[in-house]
Structures are given as structure tokens and as C-alpha cells.
Amino acid sequence: MESAATLERIEESELDAAPLGPGSLTWKFFGDRRGVLLAQRAGVLQAMHPAIAAGLLDHSDFFDNPIGRLARSSGPIVGVIYDRDPAATGSWVRDQHPGIRGDDAQGRSYHALDPETYYWAHATFFEGQIKTRELFARPLTRGEKEQLYAESITWYARYGVSMRPVPRDFTAFEEYWQAMFEGTLEATRVARGSVRRVRNLPAPPGWPKLLWKPVSPALGTAGPWLTRATLPEEARRLFGFELSDRDRRGLRAIQAAVRTSWPLVPGRFRMLPRARTNP
């Protein structure tokens, strides 16, 4: 059940929101472990926003420990959907951001809680669900995308931030998404670093060093490659690179492998832990 504050924000926004709970598409899709394959992609898309990139440079250990940063931030985002008190989790996530402010290298001021900046990060998580299904499962129908978007409005309202930049419906979101590549996003230093091979990749929290060392080189290469291969064409143009035939064949092979092996994965392992423990 949504909190009174969340319902009030939705009502005041006059947006076409939909309920978000165990019967929703978001509940079904966002905690799907296959989405982890595109986690770095979402991070790159976020880092293409100059304000987010500046915040990462000035206020995080992103370059020293990219996986650690991703692990720290992704869990609470999952909790905004699945926790027993999602509005409280959303407020906690929001309250980690007030001190993230400053001026970027071009002298432009930024603040993590600027409505347009904050919404872009959310938009990448929403769009990532669509892309995950497109690549590794049955692609969503138009109606499902519209439903998923309506649920994302409720999800965003749980953060307790301004609803001003939120597109009214999925059609408006598509226009917003395209406009971001045409007028706001850049191939920032942080984003460029995220699509390059990473050497000496630090272990994520909880990984023994002896187990991490053998897989680190492969992940440091495969992760950035998969990110480049799955980025929107508009993003690749901003970076100035194109996919080769070899890239396309490699991506098709990964898609086939995931789709073939997924039915063999036990049900309890198909969802992220935080999505399983808060029914």
C-alpha cells in the first residue's frame, strides 16, 4: 500500500500512474537477475548526464571502485520497489544526495537533487527493464510498456522529490528519452571511462580475493564490451563508435546463451535477494 504522501504527490502531479505491488509488471521484471547484465549500461547512461558525471567525479570513488559503487547504490533502488516500507526506503535514497553539489569542469553548477538530474537516473532504470526483456526474454508489447511506465510514476513518487520532469505517459517518455540524447547528454569523462576495459578491477563487497582474481580480467573486458554493444544507437554516436559484425555476432551469442540457460535456473535464484525477501 502506498503512503499518504506518495499518493498525494501522484494526485497533485495529475500523471497517469498505476499501482505498484506484487501483481505489477515492475514487481515481476525489475528484480530479475538478468537485469544485472545491463547494470553497467545504466551506469554509463547516467554518467552521460553532465551533472551526474560531475557528482561522481567530486563525491565518489567511482574510478577506483566502480563495482563497489554500483553494489552500494543498486540495493536500495531495488528496495524502493520491494521493501515492506518502500516510501521509507525511497526517502533514505533521496537523503543520500543533498550534499552532492558543486561546479563541473565547465563551471556549470550541479546538484544531485535537481529535478531533471534526479529523474534521468530513474529513467535509465525504467528503460533498462524494457531493454532486458528485448535482449534476453520475450520483448514487451506496447501495452506492457505503457503499463510499466505508469507503474514507474508511482515508483518515482516514493522518493519524495519533485514530479515536475516526469513525462505524462509512455509516448511522452519516448519523446523525452530522444530529446535527452539530442540536447543534454554528453560523452563525459566518466562515461568514456566506463566503456573502456578496466584493469585491476576491485572485488565487490563480500568476494574473497582468491576467488575474484581469476575472473577479474575477464569481467574487466566483458562488462565494458557488453555495455558498448547494448547502448542505444544515439549514445554510441555521441561516443563516436560503431558496432562491428563481430560485436553483433557476439551479442547474439550471449542472447541465445541467456535465453537457453534461463529455464534451467532454479526459481529461487531468478530474482535478486532483496526482491525475494520482501514479498
N, C-alpha and C positions, 0 to 999 in steps of 0.2 A: 504494500500500500504506500502511495506517495505521501510525503509530509505535506502539511498545510502550506508551508512556504513554497514548496515545489509546485503545488497545484496553483497557488496564487500567481507565481511567475509565469506559468503557462497561460493562465487565463488572461493576465494583463498583456501578454505578448500577442494574443489573438492568432497564434500559429496553430496549424493543423497537427497537433500532437496525438500520439497513440499510447495506450497503456504499455508499461514495460515491466514484465514479470515472467514467471515460469512458462507461460504459454506463448511468449513473444518470439519473433524471429531473432531478435538480438540475443535473447537468452540462449537460443539454440546455437547461434553462429559465433558470437564473439569469444566465447571460452574454448572454441575448437582449437586443438593443438596445432592443426595445420596452419593456423594464422601466424604461428611463431616463425614460419618460413619467410614471412613478409614483414617481420618486425623491424628489421634494419631498413627496409624500404620506407616504412612510415617515418622512421627517424630521419632519413635523408630528405623526404618531402617536407618535414617540419623544419629542418635546418636550412632549407631553401628560402625560408622567410627571414629577411634580414634581422628582424628584431629577435627572433628565436635563436638565430646563429650568434648574435652578439651576446645574448644571455648565456649561451653555452660556453662561449669563449671567456667571459668575465666571471662566471659564477659556478662553474662545474669542472670536474676532472674528465671531461668528455674525451679529449685526445689521449690521456693517459690510461683510461679505463672505460672504453665505450660499452662493453658488455655489462660492466657493473652499473653504469648509469642507466642502461636500458632495463636491467633487472630491478633496480630501485624504483623506477618510475612506472613500470608496467603493472606490477601487482596491485597498487592502489587503484589504477584505472579500471582493472578488472573488477575490483571491489565496488566501484560506483554502480555497477550493474548487479552483481550477485550478492553483496553483503546484506545481512539482515536489516541494517540501517543504512541504506545506500546514500541518503542525503547527508548523513554524518560523515561518511567516507568522502563524499564529494566536497563537503566543506573543508575537510582535512587537506585534500589535494589542493584546493584553492588557496588555503592558508600557508602553503609552502612557497608561494610565489610573490608576496608583496615586496620582498627585498631584492627581487631580480629586476634591476633597473640600471640605467646609465646612458652613456652615449657610445654609439658604434664608431668604427674607424672613419666613417664619413661625417661624423659629427651629428648624426641623427639620434635624437633621444628615443629610448625604448623603455617599455615597462611590460613585464610578463602578463599583467592583468589588463592590459589594453584590450578592449573587447574584440577587435578584429584579429589581434595576435592570438589571443586565447582560443578563439573559435577555430582558427586554422588548424591548430594542433588536434582539436576534436574532429575536424573534418577528415583528417588523414586516417583516424581510427575508424570512422564510419565507412569511408571509401575502401579501406583495406578489407572489410568484410566482403564487399562485392567482388573485389579482385581475387580474394582467396577462393571464393566459390567458382569464379570464372576459370581459374587455373587448375584447381585441384579437386573439384567436385562438380555437381550439376550447377551450371550457371543459373542465376536468379532470373525470374521473369520480370517484366516491367512492373507488374502489380506487386511482386515481392519487394522490389527495390523501393517502391513508393511506401509500402508498409514499413520497411526497415528504416527509411528516412523519418517517417512520422514518429517512430519509437526513439530515434536519435534525438529528437527535440526534447522529449521527456528526460532522456539520459543527460543531455546538456543542462537542463534546468536544475538538476541535482547539484551542480557546482555552486549555485547561488550567485552567479555572475550575470552581467547584462545580457539580455536576449536580443539586443539591437541588431547584431550582424547575422542572425540566424535566418537563412532563406525560408520562405513560407512553405514550400513543398519540394518534392524531388526535382521537378523540372527547373525550379528556381535554383536549386543546389547545383545542377549541372551547369547552368549559366555562370554561377558564382565560381565553380571549380575552374572552368575555362578562363574566366577573367583573371583569376589569380596568377595563372601562368603568363598571361599577356601583360600584366601591369604591376605585379608585386613581387613575385618570386624571382630569385637570382641563383646563379651557381656560386654560392658563397664559399668562403674558405672552408668552413665546417662541413658543408655538404660535399664539396670536392674531396675532402679527406675521407669522407665516409664511403665513397665509391671506389677507393683505391685499396690495393692489397694491404693488409695490416700485418706487420711483422711483430713478433714477440707479443702476441695478443694476451692480455692478462686473463687469468682464470676468473670466471664468475664466482659469486659467493657460494661457498659450500663445496666447491670442486677441489679434491686433493690434487696437489701439483703433479704428482706422479702420473695421475690419470689424464690430466689436462695437457701435459707436454706433448704426447704423441699426436693429439688431434688438433692442437692449436694452429700449426701451419696450414692444414687443410681448411679449417674454418676461416682463417685469415684471408684465404684466397677465394673460397667458395661463396662466403657470405657477400662480399662486395660484388662478385660476378652475378649472383642471383639478383641482387638489388638492381644492378645496371640492366639486366635482362628483363626485369618486370616493371621498371619505371614507366610512367606514361610517356608517350612519344614527345609530348610538349616539354617534359623535363629533360629528356635526352637531348633535345635540340638546344636547350639552354646550356647544357654541359658541353655540347659540341661533339658528341659521339653517336655512332650508329651501331646497330646490331649486325653482326656478320651472319652468314649462313650457318657457320659453326655454332654461334651463340643460339640461334633459333633451334637448331637440332638438339643442342644440349638442353635447352629449356623444355622442348617437347619430351625428351627422355625423362627428365625429372618429373614432369607432369604425369607421364604414364606410370612411372615407378610409384608415385604417391597414390594415384588412383587405384593401382593394382594391389598395393600392400595395405591400404587403409581398412578394407573389410577384415583383415586378419588381426587388426589391433583390438585387444580386449576393450569392451565398452568403458570400463573404469579408467582407462588410460587415454581416452579420446578427448577429455576435457582437461583444462588447466586445473591445478589443485584448488585454487580459490573459487573456481566455478563449480567444483564438485562438493565442497564442504559447506556451502551455504545455500541449501535447497530452499 
